[in-house]
Amino acid sequence: MATSRKLLTLTALGATLFATSASALILPLTLGVDGGVTDVKYKGRSATGYFWAVNGNLKLNTFSSIYSGYGETTADIPDANGVDQNFTSTSIPLALQITLPIVLGDVYVRGGGNYYDNTYANESEDGWGLLGAVGISLAPAIGPGMALEVGYQDRGNAETSTISVGARLNF
């Protein structure tokens, strides 16, 4: 009886170590960079601008992950006199991303909040806003890939709608 318990314990321990070492080959981390075109609306005025972002996802399980990063948006928005003024906004998002795996990657939807810091001409504001995005990531489980995304961010007096292309590295 004692021998069978030892054998069972060693078998269970060996299986656990094997499973752990096999899953350790895949880290639950994705790093990426995005760039694209954005439509910026600020106090009733709007303009087309550009943005870039660096970001990462920490997978919680196969279908969900935590998303965060840093991004900057710029646009020349006309003031009340029709003179273009520089608009710059930085953003630090924190969101939950729900992912549906497909053959060549993932389809995802993301929702959460972001801390923003807006500057328009001589005006400045910061605070918290909402964000949302829908996209597709074309990448294998490990290695490089690309992503296409449509997103929205509320940034106080500013709103941004984006279309982006990004590069991803899955670990």
C-alpha positions as a Markdown table, in Angstrom:
| # | Residue | x | y | z |
|---|---|---|---|---|
| 1 | Met | 0.0 | 0.0 | 0.0 |
| 2 | Ala | 2.8 | 2.4 | 0.9 |
| 3 | Thr | 4.6 | 1.6 | -2.3 |
| 4 | Ser | 1.6 | 2.3 | -4.5 |
| 5 | Arg | 1.1 | 5.7 | -2.7 |
| 6 | Lys | 4.7 | 6.6 | -3.4 |
| 7 | Leu | 4.4 | 5.5 | -7.0 |
| 8 | Leu | 1.1 | 7.5 | -7.4 |
| 9 | Thr | 2.7 | 10.5 | -5.7 |
| 10 | Leu | 5.8 | 10.4 | -8.0 |
| 11 | Thr | 3.6 | 9.9 | -11.1 |
| 12 | Ala | 1.5 | 12.9 | -10.1 |
| 13 | Leu | 4.6 | 15.0 | -9.4 |
| 14 | Gly | 6.2 | 14.0 | -12.6 |
| 15 | Ala | 3.1 | 14.9 | -14.6 |
| 16 | Thr | 2.8 | 18.2 | -12.9 |
| 17 | Leu | 6.4 | 19.1 | -13.6 |
| 18 | Phe | 6.1 | 18.0 | -17.3 |
| 19 | Ala | 2.9 | 20.1 | -17.7 |
| 20 | Thr | 4.5 | 23.1 | -16.0 |
| 21 | Ser | 7.7 | 23.0 | -18.1 |
| 22 | Ala | 5.6 | 22.6 | -21.3 |
| 23 | Ser | 3.4 | 25.6 | -20.5 |
| 24 | Ala | 6.4 | 27.7 | -19.4 |
| 25 | Leu | 7.5 | 27.8 | -23.1 |
| 26 | Ile | 4.6 | 30.2 | -23.8 |
| 27 | Leu | 4.5 | 33.3 | -21.7 |
| 28 | Pro | 1.1 | 35.0 | -21.4 |
| 29 | Leu | 2.5 | 38.3 | -22.8 |
| 30 | Thr | 2.0 | 40.2 | -26.1 |
| 31 | Leu | 3.9 | 43.5 | -26.8 |
| 32 | Gly | 2.9 | 45.8 | -29.7 |
| 33 | Val | 3.2 | 49.1 | -31.5 |
| 34 | Asp | 0.3 | 50.8 | -33.4 |
| 35 | Gly | 0.0 | 53.8 | -35.6 |
| 36 | Gly | -2.9 | 55.2 | -37.6 |
| 37 | Val | -5.3 | 57.9 | -38.5 |
| 38 | Thr | -7.6 | 59.5 | -36.0 |
| 39 | Asp | -10.6 | 61.8 | -36.1 |
| 40 | Val | -10.3 | 64.3 | -33.2 |
| 41 | Lys | -13.3 | 66.2 | -31.9 |
| 42 | Tyr | -12.5 | 69.0 | -29.4 |
| 43 | Lys | -15.2 | 71.4 | -28.1 |
| 44 | Gly | -17.3 | 71.1 | -31.2 |
| 45 | Arg | -14.4 | 71.4 | -33.7 |
| 46 | Ser | -12.9 | 68.5 | -35.4 |
| 47 | Ala | -9.8 | 67.5 | -37.5 |
| 48 | Thr | -8.0 | 64.5 | -38.8 |
| 49 | Gly | -4.7 | 63.7 | -37.1 |
| 50 | Tyr | -2.3 | 60.9 | -36.3 |
| 51 | Phe | -1.5 | 58.7 | -33.4 |
| 52 | Trp | 1.0 | 56.1 | -32.2 |
| 53 | Ala | 1.0 | 53.8 | -29.3 |
| 54 | Val | 3.0 | 51.1 | -27.5 |
| 55 | Asn | 1.0 | 48.5 | -25.7 |
| 56 | Gly | 0.9 | 45.1 | -24.0 |
| 57 | Asn | -1.5 | 42.4 | -23.1 |
| 58 | Leu | -1.2 | 40.1 | -20.1 |
| 59 | Lys | -3.4 | 37.0 | -20.8 |
| 60 | Leu | -5.6 | 35.9 | -17.9 |
| 61 | Asn | -6.8 | 32.9 | -19.9 |
| 62 | Thr | -7.5 | 31.9 | -23.5 |
| 63 | Phe | -10.3 | 34.4 | -23.9 |
| 64 | Ser | -9.4 | 37.4 | -21.7 |
| 65 | Ser | -6.4 | 39.7 | -21.0 |
| 66 | Ile | -5.5 | 42.9 | -19.4 |
| 67 | Tyr | -4.5 | 45.7 | -21.9 |
| 68 | Ser | -2.3 | 48.7 | -21.1 |
| 69 | Gly | 0.2 | 51.0 | -22.8 |
| 70 | Tyr | 1.0 | 54.6 | -23.7 |
| 71 | Gly | -0.1 | 56.6 | -26.8 |
| 72 | Glu | 0.1 | 60.1 | -28.3 |
| 73 | Thr | -2.4 | 61.8 | -30.6 |
| 74 | Thr | -1.8 | 65.0 | -32.6 |
| 75 | Ala | -4.0 | 67.1 | -34.8 |
| 76 | Asp | -4.3 | 70.6 | -36.1 |
| 77 | Ile | -7.7 | 71.8 | -35.0 |
| 78 | Pro | -9.0 | 75.2 | -36.1 |
| 79 | Asp | -10.0 | 77.6 | -33.4 |
| 80 | Ala | -13.0 | 80.0 | -33.4 |
| 81 | Asn | -11.2 | 82.3 | -35.9 |
| 82 | Gly | -10.3 | 79.4 | -38.2 |
| 83 | Val | -6.6 | 79.4 | -37.4 |
| 84 | Asp | -5.2 | 75.9 | -36.9 |
| 85 | Gln | -4.0 | 75.2 | -33.3 |
| 86 | Asn | -1.9 | 72.2 | -32.3 |
| 87 | Phe | -3.8 | 69.6 | -30.3 |
| 88 | Thr | -1.7 | 66.9 | -28.5 |
| 89 | Ser | -3.1 | 64.2 | -26.2 |
| 90 | Thr | -1.3 | 61.5 | -24.3 |
| 91 | Ser | -3.1 | 58.5 | -23.0 |
| 92 | Ile | -2.4 | 55.6 | -20.6 |
| 93 | Pro | -5.2 | 53.0 | -21.1 |
| 94 | Leu | -6.2 | 50.1 | -18.8 |
| 95 | Ala | -8.8 | 47.8 | -20.2 |
| 96 | Leu | -10.2 | 44.2 | -20.3 |
| 97 | Gln | -9.8 | 42.6 | -23.7 |
| 98 | Ile | -12.1 | 39.6 | -24.7 |
| 99 | Thr | -10.6 | 37.5 | -27.4 |
| 100 | Leu | -12.1 | 34.9 | -29.7 |
| 101 | Pro | -9.3 | 32.7 | -31.2 |
| 102 | Ile | -9.6 | 32.0 | -35.0 |
| 103 | Val | -7.4 | 29.9 | -37.3 |
| 104 | Leu | -4.8 | 32.6 | -38.0 |
| 105 | Gly | -5.0 | 34.7 | -34.9 |
| 106 | Asp | -7.7 | 36.4 | -32.8 |
| 107 | Val | -10.7 | 38.6 | -33.0 |
| 108 | Tyr | -11.1 | 40.9 | -30.0 |
| 109 | Val | -13.2 | 43.5 | -28.3 |
| 110 | Arg | -11.7 | 45.8 | -25.6 |
| 111 | Gly | -13.3 | 48.1 | -23.0 |
| 112 | Gly | -12.0 | 50.1 | -20.1 |
| 113 | Gly | -10.6 | 53.5 | -19.1 |
| 114 | Asn | -7.7 | 55.7 | -19.8 |
| 115 | Tyr | -5.9 | 58.5 | -18.1 |
| 116 | Tyr | -5.4 | 61.4 | -20.6 |
| 117 | Asp | -3.5 | 64.7 | -20.7 |
| 118 | Asn | -4.8 | 67.1 | -23.5 |
| 119 | Thr | -3.1 | 70.3 | -24.7 |
| 120 | Tyr | -4.8 | 72.6 | -27.2 |
| 121 | Ala | -3.2 | 76.0 | -27.9 |
| 122 | Asn | -2.8 | 77.4 | -24.4 |
| 123 | Glu | -5.4 | 75.1 | -22.8 |
| 124 | Ser | -4.6 | 72.0 | -20.8 |
| 125 | Glu | -6.7 | 69.3 | -19.1 |
| 126 | Asp | -6.2 | 65.9 | -17.7 |
| 127 | Gly | -8.5 | 63.3 | -16.3 |
| 128 | Trp | -10.1 | 59.9 | -16.8 |
| 129 | Gly | -12.1 | 58.7 | -19.8 |
| 130 | Leu | -13.6 | 55.6 | -21.4 |
| 131 | Leu | -12.2 | 53.6 | -24.3 |
| 132 | Gly | -13.4 | 50.8 | -26.6 |
| 133 | Ala | -11.9 | 49.0 | -29.5 |
| 134 | Val | -12.7 | 46.1 | -31.9 |
| 135 | Gly | -9.9 | 44.4 | -33.9 |
| 136 | Ile | -8.3 | 41.4 | -35.4 |
| 137 | Ser | -4.8 | 40.2 | -34.6 |
| 138 | Leu | -3.1 | 38.0 | -37.3 |
| 139 | Ala | -0.4 | 36.1 | -35.4 |
| 140 | Pro | 0.7 | 32.7 | -34.4 |
| 141 | Ala | 0.7 | 31.7 | -30.7 |
| 142 | Ile | 4.4 | 32.6 | -30.5 |
| 143 | Gly | 6.2 | 35.1 | -32.7 |
| 144 | Pro | 5.5 | 38.2 | -34.7 |
| 145 | Gly | 2.2 | 39.3 | -36.1 |
| 146 | Met | 0.0 | 42.2 | -37.1 |
| 147 | Ala | -3.2 | 43.8 | -36.0 |
| 148 | Leu | -6.0 | 45.9 | -37.5 |
| 149 | Glu | -8.2 | 47.9 | -35.1 |
| 150 | Val | -11.0 | 50.5 | -34.9 |
| 151 | Gly | -11.0 | 52.3 | -31.6 |
| 152 | Tyr | -12.7 | 55.1 | -29.6 |
| 153 | Gln | -11.5 | 57.1 | -26.6 |
| 154 | Asp | -13.3 | 59.7 | -24.5 |
| 155 | Arg | -10.7 | 62.3 | -23.3 |
| 156 | Gly | -12.7 | 64.9 | -21.4 |
| 157 | Asn | -13.4 | 67.8 | -23.9 |
| 158 | Ala | -11.9 | 65.6 | -26.7 |
| 159 | Glu | -13.0 | 62.4 | -28.4 |
| 160 | Thr | -10.9 | 60.3 | -30.7 |
| 161 | Ser | -11.9 | 57.7 | -33.2 |
| 162 | Thr | -9.0 | 55.7 | -34.7 |
| 163 | Ile | -8.2 | 53.2 | -37.4 |
| 164 | Ser | -4.8 | 51.6 | -36.9 |
| 165 | Val | -2.4 | 49.0 | -38.1 |
| 166 | Gly | 0.0 | 47.5 | -35.6 |
| 167 | Ala | 2.8 | 45.0 | -35.2 |
| 168 | Arg | 2.7 | 42.4 | -32.4 |
| 169 | Leu | 5.2 | 40.0 | -30.7 |
| 170 | Asn | 3.7 | 37.1 | -28.8 |
| 171 | Phe | 5.8 | 35.4 | -26.2 |
